[in-house]
Amino acid sequence: MSEASGTPGADAAGAETESTGATGAADAAEAPPGPGFGNYQNDIYLNGLDDRLPPFTTDLTLLGSSAREHLDPGAFGYVAGAAGSGATHRANRAAFERHRLVPRMLRGPGRRDLSTTVLGTRIPAPVMLAPVGVQSIIHPDGELATARAAASVGIPMVLSTASSHTIEQVAEAHGAGNPRWFQLYWPNDDDVCVSILDRARKAGFTTLVVTLDTWTLAWRPQDLDQSYLPFIRGIGTAIPFSDPAFRAGLEKSPEDELIPAVLRWVPMFTGTDHSWDQLPFLREHWDGPIVLKGVLHPDDARRAADASMDGIVVSNHGGRQVDGAIAALDALPPIVEAVGDRLEVLFDSGVRTGSDVLKALALGARSVLVGRPFAYGLAHGGEEGVLHVLRSLLADLDLTLGLSGHRSPADLSPDSLQSGT
Ligand SMILES: Cc1cc2nc3c(=O)[nH]c(=O)nc-3n(C[C@H](O)[C@H](O)[C@H](O)COP(=O)(O)O)c2cc1C
């Protein structure tokens, strides 16, 4: 299924989208036609004529509650849960409420181009799939389903080190030429680290995303109360368990004896807080762009720039690590101010709607990543579920961008917002 079905350039039920204002019409004529993400709205309304409804809700803020019906309690707690009291998770959403778009009129936003370039990769919209581990607890197809859905719409996926399928399997499902990045939980064994990086490069992953904020797991009551941690059950371990350097350190293969393999891997990827002066090691073993994920303080952003990193993700891991931490959106403006001219600043944590994407872009993010929404889509319907979530988010983004009076992500700035307390 392609996002470009429907009639390019037409919004709801064929409404005319070309501006009739003289300046707007001239501008619109110059603009390249967008991929028509907003046309998903047309598809849905037209399907209604045949009594066909969307597979599940188009309101992505509601998916958390409906996903509960599709998942085991342990899996639901793992996906939906947050650190401690959930204060950071709530703060992420509350921060979006404190910013309001200020729509502008008669500016020719009928023809829109959502495409942008992130670290040299041209992508059709400033949205990416965040690294989400252990996806087989959500759906048996896990990361393979996610990869196929991402490929259908052309937006990049970031594969987690904690994948439940191997690097090579995910790359094959994703297909040649589709943009994919690899997220590293930095193992404390250099041989294993280098071997994993090597495999990722060979499988076509172009950019390395190094997650800094999860060097050990936070206190997560939803998981603790159910004594549920996928990794110690051998779930989300497909990458190390298929890795020759990792396997070389085992007496018996993980297939023959699971527990020793688990006990070798878990301390290898958690428990080690690496330091800034170790970053050259990654540079030495990765020849593409490197992005540090989990930056919340301008000084850390400056250190990333000083270390010649190519980008950062301003993120609090969707509220899953430090309870009571600053909302990621509140961390964004001072970080953009500090380093926006030195590296690319990406954003995640709390993005649920097109309007949220626009707010993060207006505050200086180059692109956003979404986590739980697509994971909930996976729970609802595997590949088709992820696709529905992506098409809904992109349609909402496309329409809200245009209705706010903008034609491209580059048009947005803090002036596009009214920001309160
Ligand atoms: C179930 C789940 C698993 C995750 N696994 C990883 C991971 O393996 N690596 C990583 O860097 N971030 C991981 N994250 C964090 C996401 O990459 C992202 O930072 C977060 O989900 C963004 O917040 P959101 O869920 O509000 O969109 C995970 C998040 C969830 C919900």
Ligand as a Chemical Component Dictionary entry (heavy atoms), coordinates in Angstrom:
data_LIG
# 
_chem_comp.id                   LIG 
_chem_comp.type                 NON-POLYMER 
_chem_comp.pdbx_formal_charge   0 
_chem_comp.three_letter_code    LIG 
# 
loop_
_chem_comp_atom.comp_id 
_chem_comp_atom.atom_id 
_chem_comp_atom.alt_atom_id 
_chem_comp_atom.type_symbol 
_chem_comp_atom.charge 
_chem_comp_atom.model_Cartn_x 
_chem_comp_atom.model_Cartn_y 
_chem_comp_atom.model_Cartn_z 
_chem_comp_atom.pdbx_ordinal 
LIG C1  C1  C 0 8.732  -0.263 24.220 1  
LIG C2  C2  C 0 9.850  0.722  24.011 2  
LIG C3  C3  C 0 11.119 0.242  23.742 3  
LIG C4  C4  C 0 12.158 1.136  23.500 4  
LIG N1  N1  N 0 13.389 0.651  23.168 5  
LIG C5  C5  C 0 14.392 1.501  22.896 6  
LIG C6  C6  C 0 15.646 1.021  22.461 7  
LIG O1  O1  O 0 15.836 -0.184 22.328 8  
LIG N2  N2  N 0 16.624 1.913  22.198 9  
LIG C7  C7  C 0 16.433 3.268  22.346 10 
LIG O2  O2  O 0 17.347 4.066  22.121 11 
LIG N3  N3  N 0 15.234 3.754  22.737 12 
LIG C8  C8  C 0 14.223 2.902  22.996 13 
LIG N4  N4  N 0 13.001 3.403  23.359 14 
LIG C9  C9  C 0 12.804 4.856  23.427 15 
LIG C10 C10 C 0 12.377 5.411  22.059 16 
LIG O3  O3  O 0 13.425 5.334  21.134 17 
LIG C11 C11 C 0 11.962 6.878  22.152 18 
LIG O4  O4  O 0 12.991 7.633  22.752 19 
LIG C12 C12 C 0 10.673 7.093  22.938 20 
LIG O5  O5  O 0 9.770  6.035  22.749 21 
LIG C13 C13 C 0 10.030 8.392  22.486 22 
LIG O6  O6  O 0 8.920  8.679  23.239 23 
LIG P1  P1  P 0 7.403  8.340  22.789 24 
LIG O7  O7  O 0 7.215  6.881  23.067 25 
LIG O8  O8  O 0 6.609  9.216  23.692 26 
LIG O9  O9  O 0 7.264  8.680  21.316 27 
LIG C14 C14 C 0 11.941 2.528  23.587 28 
LIG C15 C15 C 0 10.651 2.994  23.842 29 
LIG C16 C16 C 0 9.614  2.115  24.038 30 
LIG C17 C17 C 0 8.235  2.657  24.275 31 
# 
loop_
_chem_comp_bond.comp_id 
_chem_comp_bond.atom_id_1 
_chem_comp_bond.atom_id_2 
_chem_comp_bond.value_order 
_chem_comp_bond.pdbx_ordinal 
LIG C1  C2  SING 1  
LIG C2  C3  SING 2  
LIG C2  C16 DOUB 3  
LIG C3  C4  DOUB 4  
LIG C4  N1  SING 5  
LIG C4  C14 SING 6  
LIG N1  C5  DOUB 7  
LIG C5  C6  SING 8  
LIG C5  C8  SING 9  
LIG C6  O1  DOUB 10 
LIG C6  N2  SING 11 
LIG N2  C7  SING 12 
LIG C7  O2  DOUB 13 
LIG C7  N3  SING 14 
LIG N3  C8  DOUB 15 
LIG C8  N4  SING 16 
LIG N4  C9  SING 17 
LIG N4  C14 SING 18 
LIG C9  C10 SING 19 
LIG C10 O3  SING 20 
LIG C10 C11 SING 21 
LIG C11 O4  SING 22 
LIG C11 C12 SING 23 
LIG C12 O5  SING 24 
LIG C12 C13 SING 25 
LIG C13 O6  SING 26 
LIG O6  P1  SING 27 
LIG P1  O7  DOUB 28 
LIG P1  O8  SING 29 
LIG P1  O9  SING 30 
LIG C14 C15 DOUB 31 
LIG C15 C16 SING 32 
LIG C16 C17 SING 33 
# 
